[in-house]
Amino acid sequence: MSTAAELFEDARRRLTDVTQEGLGLERYSRWRGQRIVRAGRAWHLGVLLLTDDRVLVTGEILRAAAPARRGYTAESARARADRRAQARRGGFAEGEVVHVGWQELDLDAVDSGGASGPLALVDGVPHLRWAPGAAFVPLAAYLDERIALARGG
């Protein structure tokens, strides 16, 4: 049996040659306004983000883009364009994928029999709930599938 921590360490070894995506944090200053600044990089594995030393659950995902004047038919489209521009102002390259609003998971809690976010120990085996209301699936199988997809397979 493997712990969640061991499964994620193995995943890191298997992902070393796979491209990581940007992590962002929201910042505001009187002089620079609202922006999203770089807070690291992670491999995107479905509902999870895996960094060199942490496991995160995804939040908002966007692509950085320069601000542009457009006519929007929906206020939500205008808000999304503003978020993309905030990432661009924060230093992300045009078109770069940025993850914002992510939360760190507690692997020690999971490995000691508890739960953290979508991760839980079920009958002594680490499991993941990939969507609200979905059944738990074994974490090892989920990681195998997501790593294969990340590697283009």
Backbone bond lengths (Angstrom), bond angles and torsions (degrees), N, CA, C in turn:
res aa  C-N    CA-C-N  psi(-1)  N-CA   C-N-CA  omega(-1)  CA-C   N-CA-C  phi
1 M - - - 1.453 - - 1.525 109.39 -
2 S 1.302 117.05 139.23 1.459 123.15 178.47 1.516 109.65 -108.20
3 T 1.324 115.64 146.63 1.453 120.38 173.89 1.533 108.49 -83.47
4 A 1.325 115.70 165.77 1.465 119.52 176.56 1.524 109.67 -60.24
5 A 1.333 117.33 -41.95 1.470 120.91 179.74 1.518 111.05 -59.67
6 E 1.324 118.00 -41.66 1.468 121.48 179.02 1.526 111.40 -67.15
7 L 1.324 116.81 -39.75 1.464 119.97 178.50 1.529 111.22 -62.58
8 F 1.325 117.13 -39.63 1.463 119.69 179.89 1.531 111.62 -73.64
9 E 1.326 118.34 -33.08 1.466 120.19 175.08 1.535 109.88 -63.45
10 D 1.326 116.54 -43.09 1.458 120.44 176.96 1.527 110.48 -62.57
11 A 1.330 117.24 -40.67 1.466 121.06 179.13 1.522 110.67 -60.98
12 R 1.320 117.47 -41.90 1.477 120.80 178.42 1.524 111.04 -59.39
13 R 1.325 116.73 -42.92 1.477 119.96 178.75 1.526 111.02 -62.50
14 R 1.320 116.96 -38.05 1.466 121.35 -178.28 1.525 112.68 -76.37
15 L 1.325 117.94 -16.66 1.464 121.78 -176.56 1.530 114.07 -103.55
16 T 1.301 119.00 5.47 1.471 120.76 -172.07 1.525 113.97 -54.63
17 D 1.326 118.77 -32.13 1.466 120.18 -178.48 1.535 112.95 -101.20
18 V 1.330 117.24 13.43 1.471 122.13 178.71 1.531 108.80 -98.52
19 T 1.311 116.96 139.13 1.461 122.85 -178.64 1.520 111.42 -65.14
20 Q 1.323 114.93 137.76 1.463 121.24 175.98 1.526 110.02 -96.04
21 E 1.333 115.81 161.64 1.459 122.07 178.34 1.524 109.17 -113.52
22 G 1.332 116.43 162.06 1.454 121.64 -175.64 1.519 114.11 -77.69
23 L 1.331 115.20 144.56 1.463 122.69 171.32 1.517 106.90 -106.31
24 G 1.313 117.21 136.22 1.455 120.74 -179.25 1.515 112.78 -125.72
25 L 1.331 115.06 153.54 1.460 123.19 173.61 1.514 108.76 -125.46
26 E 1.316 116.61 140.72 1.455 120.68 179.03 1.522 110.22 -78.07
27 R 1.329 115.73 135.95 1.468 122.23 178.92 1.517 108.70 -136.79
28 Y 1.318 114.93 150.34 1.460 120.27 176.37 1.518 108.46 -137.04
29 S 1.321 115.52 136.66 1.461 120.39 170.91 1.516 108.02 -140.39
30 R 1.289 114.77 155.07 1.463 120.62 -179.17 1.528 111.30 -61.52
31 W 1.327 116.50 -32.99 1.468 120.17 -175.45 1.518 113.09 -91.14
32 R 1.302 117.49 -34.06 1.469 120.24 -176.25 1.519 113.45 -103.84
33 G 1.320 117.49 -8.92 1.462 120.89 178.26 1.519 112.99 73.86
34 Q 1.309 115.30 -163.38 1.463 121.94 179.67 1.522 109.14 -78.49
35 R 1.335 116.55 132.64 1.459 120.53 177.96 1.521 109.42 -154.22
36 I 1.319 116.14 166.43 1.463 123.13 176.70 1.520 106.57 -116.94
37 V 1.324 116.99 117.93 1.465 122.16 -176.13 1.529 110.71 -104.83
38 R 1.309 114.69 156.82 1.464 121.46 -178.32 1.529 111.29 -67.52
39 A 1.342 115.22 135.33 1.462 121.53 178.81 1.529 111.13 -129.58
40 G 1.321 117.00 16.12 1.457 120.65 178.83 1.514 111.81 129.46
41 R 1.338 114.33 -166.12 1.459 121.90 -179.06 1.523 108.41 -138.17
42 A 1.333 115.96 155.35 1.459 120.55 -179.95 1.516 110.68 -154.15
43 W 1.327 114.65 156.74 1.455 120.10 170.13 1.515 107.08 -84.45
44 H 1.329 116.80 134.45 1.461 122.43 -179.99 1.519 108.32 -93.88
45 L 1.335 116.00 115.15 1.463 122.11 -178.70 1.528 109.42 -123.31
46 G 1.314 116.49 72.51 1.457 120.20 179.99 1.513 111.58 69.28
47 V 1.332 117.62 -116.82 1.467 121.30 179.99 1.519 112.12 -83.93
48 L 1.328 117.35 0.20 1.458 121.74 -177.64 1.522 111.59 -116.37
49 L 1.314 114.55 151.70 1.456 122.90 170.33 1.514 106.26 -122.33
50 L 1.319 116.91 131.12 1.455 122.08 -176.78 1.522 109.40 -117.08
51 T 1.335 116.90 116.50 1.458 121.38 176.34 1.524 108.21 -99.56
52 D 1.323 116.82 -176.07 1.459 120.47 178.57 1.519 112.67 -65.18
53 D 1.337 117.61 -22.97 1.471 119.19 -176.65 1.530 114.77 -140.64
54 R 1.337 117.67 5.14 1.464 119.60 -178.99 1.522 110.43 -140.44
55 V 1.336 114.69 162.21 1.461 121.92 171.98 1.523 105.74 -122.12
56 L 1.326 115.93 129.73 1.456 122.32 -176.52 1.520 109.90 -123.49
57 V 1.317 116.01 155.67 1.460 120.70 171.43 1.526 106.51 -100.44
58 T 1.324 116.54 139.96 1.468 120.75 -175.22 1.520 112.05 -65.88
59 G 1.307 114.83 157.57 1.462 123.32 173.32 1.517 107.25 -126.39
60 E 1.319 115.83 -121.18 1.462 122.26 177.89 1.527 109.82 -82.40
61 I 1.322 116.54 140.04 1.467 122.02 177.72 1.519 107.25 -122.21
62 L 1.341 116.65 128.91 1.464 120.19 179.45 1.515 110.22 -146.24
63 R 1.321 116.04 170.13 1.465 122.81 174.77 1.510 107.96 -113.90
64 A 1.326 115.79 130.93 1.459 120.63 179.31 1.525 109.38 -63.91
65 A 1.339 115.63 139.62 1.468 120.43 179.49 1.521 109.44 -153.03
66 A 1.304 114.96 144.86 1.462 120.44 177.06 1.521 109.10 -65.43
67 P 1.330 116.75 146.92 1.465 118.83 177.61 1.526 110.20 -63.61
68 A 1.303 114.93 142.48 1.466 119.86 179.45 1.520 108.64 -141.72
69 R 1.308 115.38 143.90 1.471 119.49 176.29 1.521 107.84 -81.51
70 R 1.306 114.61 121.22 1.461 120.03 179.15 1.514 108.35 -141.44
71 G 1.291 115.27 158.77 1.459 120.49 170.66 1.517 107.53 -90.46
72 Y 1.321 117.65 124.97 1.458 121.50 -178.64 1.517 109.62 -108.54
73 T 1.317 116.25 136.51 1.457 120.32 177.11 1.523 110.87 -85.99
74 A 1.324 117.21 -16.23 1.458 120.92 -179.80 1.522 109.90 -135.12
75 E 1.308 115.50 141.72 1.462 120.72 177.37 1.532 111.06 -61.96
76 S 1.324 117.64 -32.39 1.461 120.88 179.07 1.530 111.18 -63.85
77 A 1.328 118.13 -35.27 1.466 121.47 177.23 1.525 110.50 -67.22
78 R 1.320 116.63 -38.83 1.466 120.86 177.09 1.534 110.34 -64.18
79 A 1.327 116.77 -43.50 1.466 121.19 179.81 1.529 110.66 -64.31
80 R 1.321 117.23 -39.76 1.468 120.74 179.83 1.534 110.01 -65.90
81 A 1.316 117.77 -41.75 1.466 121.09 177.92 1.524 110.22 -63.28
82 D 1.324 117.43 -37.97 1.461 120.73 177.66 1.522 110.82 -64.30
83 R 1.333 117.99 -39.62 1.472 121.28 178.38 1.534 110.33 -64.38
84 R 1.327 116.99 -41.06 1.469 120.05 178.17 1.528 110.18 -63.00
85 A 1.331 116.98 -39.61 1.467 121.41 178.92 1.529 110.87 -67.94
86 Q 1.325 118.43 -34.83 1.466 121.51 177.18 1.530 110.55 -62.03
87 A 1.324 116.35 -39.81 1.466 120.10 177.66 1.527 110.60 -65.96
88 R 1.314 116.54 -40.63 1.476 120.55 179.18 1.528 109.96 -64.04
89 R 1.359 117.40 -44.06 1.470 121.26 177.72 1.525 111.90 -63.86
90 G 1.329 116.53 -27.92 1.460 121.15 -179.27 1.512 113.94 -80.51
91 G 1.336 117.76 -3.40 1.458 120.32 175.22 1.516 116.21 112.30
92 F 1.315 118.36 1.61 1.462 119.75 177.21 1.520 109.57 -79.32
93 A 1.324 116.39 145.86 1.462 121.80 -179.31 1.532 110.49 -71.52
94 E 1.311 115.66 152.95 1.465 121.87 177.07 1.530 109.50 -53.71
95 G 1.323 116.93 125.51 1.457 122.21 177.94 1.523 115.32 84.15
96 E 1.331 117.89 -5.39 1.464 120.67 -179.16 1.529 110.58 -69.56
97 V 1.339 116.69 137.06 1.458 121.90 177.78 1.525 109.13 -75.30
98 V 1.346 115.37 133.78 1.462 121.89 -177.88 1.526 108.54 -130.31
99 H 1.325 116.27 132.54 1.464 122.78 176.02 1.518 107.91 -105.67
100 V 1.338 116.48 125.81 1.457 122.80 -178.36 1.537 107.93 -128.26
101 G 1.317 117.02 148.55 1.457 120.61 176.36 1.515 113.82 78.78
102 W 1.308 117.51 16.65 1.461 122.35 177.68 1.527 109.01 -71.73
103 Q 1.337 115.42 161.31 1.460 121.53 178.68 1.516 109.51 -133.91
104 E 1.322 115.80 140.46 1.460 121.06 -179.67 1.525 110.29 -77.02
105 L 1.330 115.47 140.10 1.457 122.06 177.48 1.524 110.40 -99.30
106 D 1.326 116.45 151.93 1.462 122.96 -178.49 1.524 109.25 -102.42
107 L 1.333 116.45 97.00 1.464 120.55 -178.09 1.520 111.92 -68.65
108 D 1.336 117.63 -31.35 1.463 120.09 177.52 1.531 110.35 -61.48
109 A 1.328 116.98 -40.30 1.467 120.52 178.41 1.526 110.60 -63.15
110 V 1.317 116.44 -42.04 1.465 120.50 179.86 1.525 110.24 -65.74
111 D 1.318 116.48 -48.03 1.466 120.33 -176.84 1.529 113.10 -68.13
112 S 1.328 116.70 -18.18 1.473 119.24 177.48 1.531 111.50 -94.65
113 G 1.326 117.65 10.08 1.455 121.03 174.14 1.511 115.45 106.97
114 G 1.320 117.30 -0.19 1.459 120.68 -178.52 1.512 112.69 -98.82
115 A 1.325 114.27 -150.14 1.462 121.07 -179.84 1.518 108.87 -142.88
116 S 1.322 115.38 158.26 1.461 122.38 174.61 1.517 106.78 -151.59
117 G 1.334 116.12 115.17 1.458 120.05 -177.42 1.512 110.14 56.97
118 P 1.332 117.96 -128.98 1.466 120.49 -178.10 1.531 113.76 -83.73
119 L 1.336 117.74 -0.36 1.464 121.29 -178.92 1.525 110.80 -96.89
120 A 1.349 115.99 142.10 1.464 120.99 177.04 1.521 108.90 -157.09
121 L 1.310 115.18 155.71 1.456 121.23 173.80 1.527 107.01 -92.33
122 V 1.336 117.15 119.99 1.461 122.54 -179.93 1.521 107.42 -119.23
123 D 1.314 116.58 116.83 1.471 122.08 -176.99 1.526 111.80 52.23
124 G 1.322 115.82 39.10 1.459 121.05 176.65 1.517 115.14 80.69
125 V 1.334 117.99 4.55 1.470 122.20 -177.79 1.529 108.48 -119.92
126 P 1.352 117.84 132.03 1.474 119.73 177.19 1.522 111.44 -63.54
127 H 1.328 115.83 130.09 1.458 123.19 179.39 1.518 109.89 -128.08
128 L 1.324 115.26 164.86 1.459 122.62 179.96 1.523 109.06 -135.12
129 R 1.320 115.38 139.33 1.468 121.22 171.97 1.526 104.84 -102.84
130 W 1.343 117.67 108.27 1.474 121.46 -171.79 1.522 113.36 -79.92
131 A 1.338 118.17 -11.39 1.467 121.66 177.24 1.523 108.15 -153.51
132 P 1.334 117.83 149.14 1.468 119.33 176.91 1.531 110.30 -56.94
133 G 1.310 115.88 131.78 1.459 120.32 -179.87 1.514 114.59 84.73
134 A 1.322 117.90 -9.41 1.466 121.13 178.92 1.529 109.30 -80.09
135 A 1.307 115.54 159.35 1.464 120.75 176.29 1.527 109.38 -74.08
136 F 1.327 115.56 155.52 1.460 119.89 174.20 1.524 109.50 -70.61
137 V 1.340 116.17 142.21 1.465 122.68 174.94 1.524 107.47 -122.51
138 P 1.327 117.95 151.04 1.461 119.71 178.59 1.535 110.90 -59.29
139 L 1.317 116.08 130.76 1.467 121.53 -177.93 1.523 111.65 -60.00
140 A 1.330 118.19 -40.51 1.467 121.01 -178.34 1.523 111.26 -58.39
141 A 1.322 117.32 -46.12 1.473 120.98 -179.71 1.521 110.62 -66.81
142 Y 1.317 117.06 -40.39 1.472 121.10 178.51 1.523 110.21 -60.67
143 L 1.339 116.78 -46.07 1.472 120.00 -179.97 1.523 110.93 -65.13
144 D 1.335 118.19 -40.73 1.469 120.70 177.95 1.533 110.40 -56.85
145 E 1.340 116.19 -46.15 1.462 120.58 -178.64 1.528 111.20 -65.53
146 R 1.321 117.34 -46.27 1.468 121.12 -177.79 1.522 112.52 -68.18
147 I 1.308 117.48 -35.66 1.467 120.40 177.32 1.518 110.07 -67.65
148 A 1.333 117.23 -41.01 1.469 120.49 176.93 1.525 110.21 -60.17
149 L 1.349 117.41 -42.17 1.471 120.60 178.41 1.531 110.95 -66.05
150 A 1.328 117.36 -41.09 1.466 120.96 179.98 1.525 111.40 -64.58
151 R 1.301 116.35 -31.01 1.476 121.03 179.72 1.523 111.27 -84.67
152 G 1.336 117.48 1.13 1.455 120.95 177.44 1.502 113.57 87.29
153 G 1.313 117.40 16.44 1.463 121.01 -176.79 1.463 116.03 -101.74
